[in-house]
Amino acid sequence: IVFVVRLVGKLQNMKKTEKERYYWKVKRNLRLLEIMGYVMEDTETLAEFLYRIQREQKLDLKLNFIRTYEEIIYGDKEIDEGIMSELDNEYTNIIAIYKDKSKLRYIWYVFWNDVG
């Protein structure tokens, strides 16, 4: 059953536009940060959230995707293959740190959430 659910998720992702895939990946990265304890406060802007994470974290993450996300939402920056690649690379870095922190939780997360 899990295999079918994951396959359906991958197929649904393939049908999405580049913009829809981008927003899905940003939400995936933000959700993983949230699971790791970095929750955006209701009153925080993206820039403030990024600053707080960088100030508080004991991790070596640049999290450029947050700054890029802000530029796409509020500016005129276009989504391109480089931005999508950066987003995937940062996810790989975040998930690697999550894996080091808790292997069991990492396996659970990847098993149920890592579709696409």
C-alpha positions as CSV (number, residue, x, y, z in Angstrom):
1,I,0.0,0.0,0.0
2,V,2.8,2.4,0.9
3,F,4.4,1.8,-2.5
4,V,1.2,2.7,-4.3
5,V,0.8,5.8,-2.2
6,R,4.3,6.9,-3.0
7,L,3.9,6.1,-6.7
8,V,0.7,8.1,-6.9
9,G,2.5,11.0,-5.1
10,K,5.3,11.0,-7.6
11,L,2.9,10.9,-10.5
12,Q,1.0,13.8,-9.2
13,N,4.2,15.8,-8.8
14,M,5.1,15.1,-12.4
15,K,1.8,16.7,-13.5
16,K,2.5,20.0,-11.6
17,T,3.8,23.1,-13.3
18,E,7.3,24.3,-12.5
19,K,5.8,27.0,-10.2
20,E,3.7,24.4,-8.3
21,R,6.7,22.1,-7.9
22,Y,8.7,25.1,-6.6
23,Y,6.1,26.0,-4.0
24,W,5.8,22.4,-3.0
25,K,9.5,22.0,-2.5
26,V,9.7,25.3,-0.5
27,K,7.0,24.0,1.8
28,R,8.8,20.6,2.1
29,N,12.0,22.4,3.2
30,L,10.1,24.7,5.7
31,R,8.2,21.7,7.1
32,L,11.5,19.8,7.6
33,L,13.0,22.8,9.4
34,E,9.8,22.9,11.5
35,I,10.2,19.3,12.5
36,M,13.8,20.1,13.5
37,G,12.5,22.8,15.8
38,Y,12.8,25.9,13.6
39,V,9.2,27.2,13.5
40,M,8.4,30.5,11.9
41,E,6.5,32.7,14.3
42,D,3.2,34.3,13.3
43,T,4.7,37.8,13.5
44,E,8.0,37.0,11.7
45,T,8.8,37.9,8.1
46,L,10.8,35.4,6.0
47,A,13.9,37.6,6.5
48,E,13.4,37.7,10.3
49,F,12.9,33.9,10.4
50,L,16.0,33.3,8.4
51,Y,18.0,35.7,10.6
52,R,16.8,34.0,13.7
53,I,17.6,30.5,12.4
54,Q,21.1,31.6,11.4
55,R,21.6,33.2,14.8
56,E,20.3,30.3,16.8
57,Q,21.4,27.3,14.8
58,K,24.4,25.2,15.6
59,L,24.1,23.8,12.2
60,D,26.0,24.8,9.1
61,L,23.1,25.7,6.8
62,K,23.0,28.7,4.5
63,L,19.2,28.4,3.8
64,N,19.4,30.6,0.7
65,F,16.1,29.1,-0.5
66,I,14.3,31.3,2.1
67,R,15.8,34.5,0.7
68,T,15.1,33.3,-2.9
69,Y,11.5,32.4,-1.9
70,E,11.1,36.0,-0.6
71,E,12.5,37.4,-3.8
72,I,10.1,35.3,-5.9
73,I,7.0,36.2,-3.7
74,Y,7.7,39.9,-3.3
75,G,10.0,40.7,-6.2
76,D,10.2,39.9,-9.8
77,K,12.6,37.0,-9.6
78,E,11.6,34.1,-12.0
79,I,11.8,30.4,-11.1
80,D,14.4,28.7,-13.2
81,E,16.4,25.4,-13.2
82,G,19.2,26.9,-11.1
83,I,16.7,27.9,-8.4
84,M,15.1,24.5,-8.4
85,S,18.5,22.9,-8.2
86,E,19.5,25.1,-5.2
87,L,16.2,24.2,-3.5
88,D,17.0,20.4,-3.9
89,N,20.6,20.9,-2.8
90,E,19.5,22.7,0.4
91,Y,16.9,20.0,1.1
92,T,19.7,17.4,0.8
93,N,21.8,19.4,3.3
94,I,18.8,19.8,5.7
95,I,17.8,16.1,5.5
96,A,21.5,15.0,6.1
97,I,21.6,17.0,9.3
98,Y,18.2,15.6,10.4
99,K,19.5,12.1,9.7
100,D,22.5,12.7,11.9
101,K,20.3,14.0,14.7
102,S,17.9,11.1,14.7
103,K,18.2,8.1,12.4
104,L,14.9,6.6,13.4
105,R,12.9,9.8,12.9
106,Y,14.8,10.3,9.6
107,I,13.7,6.9,8.4
108,W,10.1,7.6,9.5
109,Y,10.1,11.0,7.8
110,V,11.5,9.7,4.5
111,F,9.2,6.7,4.5
112,W,6.0,8.8,4.9
113,N,6.9,12.2,3.5
114,D,9.7,12.2,1.0
115,V,7.6,11.9,-2.2
116,G,8.6,13.9,-5.3
